[in-house]
């Protein structure tokens, strides 16, 4: 006689697992179908509700006409305002064009005046030579106390950051004041300090 081979417990329980999986799948599919059906039914409004909405919309028809009339009035008012503003802009453009033409005429007249021949040398006043850079007058002391303080601190060897912190000002403002000082010095024939 043949001895029975030992059976693997996994193989022995395999049909049970398969049956359980099929049942679980059937339950999940059933639940999914029911959920879809209930969603469809809940998304469709009740016919009574639809009828009530239609009745209320019909009664608001008069309100729609009133709102439409107000909207038309508002649009007409805005259009009138836009027309007024466009007319004002056109007037401003005309004025600007006239001013530009007047300035161009003055510019041409000034150019013609400078292009006129010089009077004979005997009539011309003597031309003074500009003073040498060493003799050129220094720029006047600034009237602004902040500018004066910035100049004093810069002359005493402070850099812009230190000056800004000491005076509680922005560094850019201090740098601008110092740059303008250097530019003014160039205009007066001085050499900027490095």
Secondary structure, DSSP 4 states (H G I P E B T S, - for coil): -PPPPPPPHHHHHHHHHHHHHHHHHHHHHHHHHHHHHHHHHHHSPPHHHHHHHHHHHHHTHHHHHHHHHHHHHHHHHHHHHHHHHHHHHHHHHHHHHHHHHHHHHHHHHHHHHHHSPPPPTTTSPPPPPPPPTTTSPPPPPPS-HHHHHHHHHHHTT--HHHHHHHHT--HHHHHHHHHHHHHHHHHTTPPPP-
